[in-house]
Amino acid sequence: MRVLLVEDEAMIAMLIEDMLAELGCDVVATAGQLDEAVSLARSGSFDLAFLDLNLRGVPSYPVAKALRERGIPFAFVTGYGTAGTDPAHADAPLLQKPFREGHLEAVVQLLRARQRPP
């Protein structure tokens, strides 16, 4: 599984990358800023994505919109809970920080199930 990871904290990004690797996923692109993440979401080659909901105070909803347009399943990752989540993306899984590898694995499985057939 090729993964886009959008996370603005380098240490958290490395931790999530390691956890995803343990689950057999390959993080093929990482972005910490909105512009870069939107560009990758529009043109990158990956099977699913994990998006930090808050990128240095800026919501990652434009990234989610680009992924949705391409039919790429994604989950939000946040330390803030569900309060204030955009209703347009209410169906996206939410992974609450801090989380354990088992929680991440469950979300990976859910996203795999949402993939479009080739």
C-alpha positions as CSV (number, residue, x, y, z in Angstrom):
1,M,0.0,0.0,0.0
2,R,1.4,3.3,-1.1
3,V,0.6,6.1,1.4
4,L,0.6,9.9,1.4
5,L,1.4,11.2,4.8
6,V,0.5,14.9,5.6
7,E,1.9,15.8,9.0
8,D,3.6,19.1,10.1
9,E,5.5,17.7,13.1
10,A,8.6,15.9,11.9
11,M,8.9,13.5,14.9
12,I,5.2,12.5,14.6
13,A,5.7,12.0,10.9
14,M,8.6,9.7,11.5
15,L,6.7,7.7,14.1
16,I,3.7,7.3,11.8
17,E,6.0,6.3,8.9
18,D,7.6,3.6,11.1
19,M,4.2,2.3,12.3
20,L,2.9,2.2,8.7
21,A,6.1,0.3,7.6
22,E,5.4,-2.3,10.3
23,L,2.0,-2.7,8.8
24,G,3.4,-3.3,5.3
25,C,2.7,0.1,3.9
26,D,5.2,2.3,2.0
27,V,5.0,6.0,2.7
28,V,5.8,7.3,-0.8
29,A,5.2,11.0,-0.1
30,T,5.3,13.2,3.0
31,A,4.2,16.8,3.2
32,G,4.2,19.2,6.2
33,Q,2.7,22.3,4.4
34,L,-0.7,22.8,2.8
35,D,0.5,23.8,-0.7
36,E,2.9,20.9,-1.0
37,A,0.2,18.5,0.3
38,V,-2.5,19.8,-2.1
39,S,0.0,19.4,-5.0
40,L,0.8,15.8,-4.0
41,A,-2.9,15.0,-3.5
42,R,-3.7,16.2,-7.0
43,S,-0.9,14.3,-8.8
44,G,0.8,11.8,-6.6
45,S,0.6,8.0,-7.0
46,F,-0.7,6.4,-3.8
47,D,-3.4,4.1,-2.5
48,L,-4.5,6.0,0.6
49,A,-3.6,9.0,2.8
50,F,-3.3,10.1,6.4
51,L,-3.9,13.9,6.9
52,D,-3.0,15.9,10.0
53,L,-6.2,17.9,10.4
54,N,-4.3,21.0,11.5
55,L,-1.2,22.1,9.6
56,R,0.3,24.9,11.7
57,G,-3.1,26.4,12.2
58,V,-4.4,25.7,8.7
59,P,-7.1,23.0,8.1
60,S,-6.1,20.3,5.6
61,Y,-9.5,20.2,4.0
62,P,-8.2,21.3,0.6
63,V,-6.0,18.2,0.6
64,A,-9.0,16.0,1.5
65,K,-11.1,17.6,-1.3
66,A,-8.4,16.8,-3.9
67,L,-8.1,13.2,-2.6
68,R,-11.9,12.8,-2.7
69,E,-12.0,14.1,-6.3
70,R,-9.5,11.4,-7.2
71,G,-11.3,8.6,-5.3
72,I,-8.4,8.1,-2.9
73,P,-9.5,7.1,0.6
74,F,-8.0,9.1,3.5
75,A,-8.2,9.5,7.2
76,F,-7.7,12.5,9.4
77,V,-5.2,12.4,12.2
78,T,-5.7,14.9,15.0
79,G,-5.1,15.7,18.6
80,Y,-8.1,17.9,18.8
81,G,-11.0,15.4,18.6
82,T,-14.0,15.7,16.3
83,A,-15.0,19.3,17.4
84,G,-15.1,21.6,14.5
85,T,-14.6,18.9,11.9
86,D,-15.9,20.0,8.4
87,P,-19.3,18.2,7.8
88,A,-18.2,17.7,4.1
89,H,-15.8,15.1,5.4
90,A,-17.8,13.6,8.2
91,D,-17.5,10.2,6.7
92,A,-13.7,10.2,6.8
93,P,-12.1,8.1,9.6
94,L,-10.6,10.1,12.4
95,L,-7.5,8.8,14.2
96,Q,-7.1,10.5,17.6
97,K,-3.5,11.4,18.7
98,P,-1.9,9.8,20.5
99,F,-2.7,6.3,19.1
100,R,-1.3,2.8,19.2
101,E,-0.3,0.7,16.2
102,G,-3.5,-1.3,16.6
103,H,-5.6,1.8,16.0
104,L,-3.6,2.7,13.0
105,E,-3.9,-0.8,11.6
106,A,-7.7,-0.7,12.0
107,V,-7.9,2.5,10.0
108,V,-5.5,1.2,7.3
109,Q,-7.9,-1.8,6.9
110,L,-10.9,0.4,6.7
111,L,-9.2,2.6,4.0
112,R,-8.2,-0.5,2.1
113,A,-11.9,-1.6,2.1
114,R,-12.8,1.8,0.6
115,Q,-10.4,1.6,-2.3
116,R,-11.7,1.6,-5.8
117,P,-11.1,-1.6,-7.7
118,P,-8.3,-1.3,-10.3
